[in-house]
Amino acid sequence: MDDVKGSNGAKYECLLFDMDDTLYPMSSGLNFACRKNIEEYMLQYLNIEESEVPRMCLELYREYGTTMAGLKAFGYEFDDDEFHAYVHGRLPYESLKPDPVLRNLLLSMPQRKIIFTNADREHVAKVLKRLGLEGCFEGVICFETLNNPPSEQTEYNEEQEGNGVFKVGESEPEEDAAADMVESDGDGFRPRSQILCKPSVEAFEAAIRIANVDPKKTIFFDDSTRNIVSGKAAGLHTVIVGSSVLVPGADHALGSIHNIKEALPEIWEGEEGEQLEQVIQSSAVETVVQA
């Protein structure tokens, strides 16, 4: 198989993958357990009224992308690492099993492959290890990547082993300290969060710069409709995972990440010209998925 990495004629040069509920199914139970842990943290460490916690947790998630980002926006003070350790430290990782089928699929793809997640790097490492996907990705864009303080920002070292964390470098977007309020999805305005995360288009633009990819030659895979909408707004090709029907902003729909080869065979085609030639020559190919 020809390596199309960096090829000017390649249709796609990079594949950006969300991780949670994308590389493994929601039925694993991690999503539910994570939400319960967040609610417990809000109750025990932030002293929020128990009756308010479920509603507040959900509303902040919807408004800010993550409940954590919303809590920070409303002035709650807590250590990021301690929050992640509590929320992710007690997840039922044992429910995740090695996925050799997905591993083989990923390793057969000639493009660059990068994880793009709101989660912290320790959680990413645990999930990839449980799934048996270590070494399948060039790097990881995660919470620490987008939210490191300036004193800790360093460039990504391309010589490090796969699954390395991209560090924020000079290409990281500058914050506007004066703009501390933003328009809400509902009526009026809401406090701006200091945390950069999906589904904000700014997070996607930052990820594109950090990974140094051409969005027109990059496919983004995610299970969240709102992330798909933002990915499309940032210029990426988009694939909704976990749905058999298209959602707003999606170019393709995958009931499961394992269906990727059937839905997107062009990932394995080196160039558009080669793909077209093979379609013409093969009467067995009836349709070609267009991105």
C-alpha positions in Angstrom: 0.0 0.0 0.0 1.4 3.4 -1.0 1.9 5.8 1.9 0.0 9.0 0.9 1.2 11.0 3.9 2.2 14.4 2.6 1.2 13.6 -0.9 -0.2 16.6 -2.8 -2.6 14.3 -4.7 -4.1 12.6 -1.7 -7.8 13.2 -1.1 -7.3 12.9 2.6 -4.1 13.5 4.5 -5.3 13.3 8.2 -8.0 11.6 10.2 -9.1 13.3 13.5 -10.9 11.0 15.9 -12.9 11.8 19.0 -12.3 9.0 21.5 -15.1 8.5 24.1 -18.2 6.9 22.7 -16.6 7.0 19.2 -13.8 4.5 19.4 -16.0 2.4 21.7 -19.8 2.2 22.1 -21.7 4.2 24.7 -23.0 0.8 26.0 -19.7 0.5 27.8 -21.2 2.5 30.6 -18.3 5.0 30.9 -20.4 8.0 29.9 -23.0 7.3 32.6 -20.4 6.7 35.2 -18.5 9.8 34.3 -21.6 12.0 34.7 -22.4 10.4 38.1 -18.8 11.2 39.2 -19.1 14.8 38.1 -22.3 15.2 40.0 -20.7 13.7 43.1 -17.8 16.1 42.8 -20.1 19.1 42.5 -21.9 18.0 45.6 -19.0 17.0 47.8 -16.3 19.5 46.8 -18.1 22.5 45.4 -21.0 22.5 48.0 -23.7 22.8 45.4 -27.2 22.0 46.6 -28.0 18.4 45.9 -31.3 19.2 44.3 -29.6 21.5 41.9 -26.7 19.3 40.9 -28.3 17.2 38.1 -30.0 20.1 36.4 -26.9 22.3 36.7 -24.6 19.6 35.5 -26.6 19.1 32.3 -27.2 22.7 31.6 -23.5 23.6 31.9 -22.6 20.7 29.7 -25.0 21.9 27.0 -24.0 25.5 27.3 -20.2 25.2 27.6 -19.3 21.9 26.0 -18.2 20.3 29.3 -19.6 20.7 32.8 -16.1 21.6 34.0 -15.8 24.5 31.6 -19.2 25.8 32.8 -18.2 25.5 36.4 -15.1 27.5 35.8 -17.0 30.2 33.9 -19.3 30.7 36.9 -16.4 31.2 39.2 -16.0 27.8 40.9 -12.4 27.3 41.9 -10.8 23.8 41.8 -7.7 22.1 40.6 -8.0 20.8 37.0 -6.0 17.7 37.7 -7.9 16.9 40.9 -11.2 17.2 39.1 -10.0 14.9 36.3 -8.6 12.4 38.8 -11.9 12.2 40.7 -14.2 12.1 37.6 -12.1 9.6 35.6 -10.2 7.9 38.4 -13.1 5.6 39.3 -14.5 4.8 35.9 -15.2 1.1 35.0 -12.3 0.9 32.6 -12.6 -2.9 32.9 -15.7 -2.7 30.7 -13.5 -1.8 27.7 -12.0 -4.8 25.9 -9.2 -5.0 23.3 -10.5 -4.3 19.8 -8.2 -6.0 17.3 -10.6 -5.3 14.4 -10.4 -1.6 15.0 -6.7 -1.8 15.6 -6.1 -3.5 12.2 -8.4 -0.9 10.5 -6.5 2.0 12.0 -3.1 0.6 11.2 -4.1 -0.1 7.6 -5.0 3.6 7.0 -2.2 5.4 5.3 -3.1 8.9 6.6 -2.0 10.6 9.8 -4.3 9.7 12.7 -4.8 12.0 15.7 -7.1 11.8 18.7 -9.0 15.1 19.4 -10.8 14.9 22.7 -11.9 17.1 25.6 -10.6 14.5 28.1 -7.3 14.7 30.0 -4.3 12.8 28.8 -4.3 10.2 31.6 -7.8 9.2 30.7 -6.8 9.0 27.0 -3.9 6.7 27.8 -6.0 4.4 29.9 -8.7 4.1 27.3 -6.3 3.4 24.4 -4.5 0.8 26.5 -7.7 -1.0 27.4 -8.8 -1.0 23.7 -5.4 -2.2 22.6 -5.0 0.9 20.4 -1.6 2.0 21.6 0.6 3.1 18.8 -2.3 3.6 16.4 -2.2 7.4 16.6 0.5 9.9 15.8 -0.6 12.1 18.7 -3.3 13.3 21.0 -5.0 16.8 21.2 -6.6 16.8 24.7 -7.5 19.1 27.6 -3.8 19.8 28.5 -3.0 20.6 24.9 -5.6 23.3 24.6 -5.4 24.6 28.2 -1.8 24.6 29.3 -0.7 27.8 31.0 1.9 29.8 28.9 4.8 28.7 31.2 4.2 25.0 30.3 3.7 25.4 26.6 6.1 23.5 24.4 6.2 22.4 20.8 5.1 18.9 19.9 8.1 16.6 19.4 7.5 14.6 16.3 10.3 12.2 17.3 8.4 10.9 20.4 6.6 7.6 20.2 3.0 7.4 18.9 0.1 8.6 21.1 2.3 11.5 22.3 0.4 14.6 23.5 0.6 17.6 21.3 1.7 20.6 23.3 0.6 24.1 22.6 3.1 26.1 20.7 3.3 29.5 19.1 0.3 28.7 17.0 -2.0 28.7 20.0 -4.7 31.3 19.7 -4.4 34.4 21.9 -7.1 35.0 24.4 -9.0 38.3 24.6 -8.8 39.2 28.2 -11.4 42.0 27.8 -14.1 39.8 26.3 -15.4 38.0 29.4 -19.0 37.7 28.3 -20.4 35.9 25.2 -23.8 35.5 23.7 -25.8 32.6 25.0 -27.6 30.0 23.0 -30.7 31.2 24.8 -31.5 34.8 25.7 -29.0 37.3 26.9 -25.3 36.7 27.6 -23.3 34.2 29.8 -19.9 34.3 31.3 -17.1 33.2 29.0 -15.3 30.1 30.1 -11.5 30.2 30.3 -11.4 26.5 29.2 -11.1 25.8 25.5 -13.0 22.7 24.4 -15.3 21.2 21.8 -17.8 22.1 20.5 -16.4 25.6 20.2 -15.2 26.4 16.7 -12.2 28.1 18.3 -11.2 24.7 19.7 -11.4 23.1 16.3 -9.4 25.9 14.8 -6.7 25.6 17.5 -6.6 21.8 16.9 -6.2 22.3 13.1 -3.3 24.7 13.8 -1.6 22.5 16.4 -1.8 19.4 14.3 -0.8 21.4 11.2 -3.4 19.9 8.9 -5.4 21.1 5.9 -9.0 20.9 7.0 -10.0 20.3 3.3 -8.0 17.1 3.4 -9.0 16.1 7.0 -11.8 13.9 8.1 -13.3 14.3 11.6 -15.1 11.5 13.4 -17.3 12.1 16.5 -20.4 10.8 18.1 -21.7 14.3 19.0 -24.0 16.2 16.6 -22.9 19.6 18.0 -19.2 18.6 17.5 -20.0 17.6 14.0 -21.6 20.9 13.3 -18.6 22.8 14.6 -16.2 20.6 12.8 -18.0 21.3 9.5 -17.9 25.1 10.3 -14.1 24.8 10.8 -13.9 23.3 7.2 -13.4 19.7 8.1 -15.0 16.7 6.4 -17.2 15.1 9.0 -18.5 11.7 10.0 -21.1 11.1 12.7 -20.4 7.8 14.6 -23.1 5.8 16.3 -25.8 6.9 14.0 -27.1 5.2 10.8 -28.6 8.5 9.6 -27.0 11.8 8.7 -27.2 14.7 11.3 -26.7 18.4 10.6 -23.2 19.1 9.4 -22.3 15.4 8.7 -21.0 14.2 5.4 -21.2 10.5 6.4 -22.9 8.4 9.1 -21.5 5.3 10.7 -23.6 3.1 12.9 -20.3 1.8 14.3 -16.6 2.8 13.8 -16.1 -0.7 12.5 -18.1 0.2 9.4 -15.6 2.8 8.3 -14.1 0.8 5.4 -17.5 0.1 3.8 -18.6 3.8 4.1 -15.3 5.5 3.3 -13.3 3.2 1.0 -11.5 6.3 -0.4 -9.5 6.5 2.8 -7.6 3.5 1.4 -7.3 5.0 -2.0 -4.0 7.0 -2.6 -5.3 9.6 -4.9 -8.6 10.8 -6.4 -7.4 9.8 -9.9 -6.7 6.3 -8.8 -10.1 6.1 -7.1 -11.9 7.2 -10.2 -10.0 4.8 -12.5 -10.8 1.9 -10.2 -14.5 2.8 -10.1 -14.6 2.9 -13.9 -12.7 -0.4 -14.3 -14.6 -2.3 -11.7 -18.3 -3.1 -12.5 -18.6 -4.5 -8.9 -18.4 -1.0 -7.5 -21.9 0.5 -7.8 -21.5 3.6 -5.6 -18.8 5.8 -4.4 -19.1 7.7 -1.1 -18.5 11.3 -1.8 -17.1 13.6 0.9 
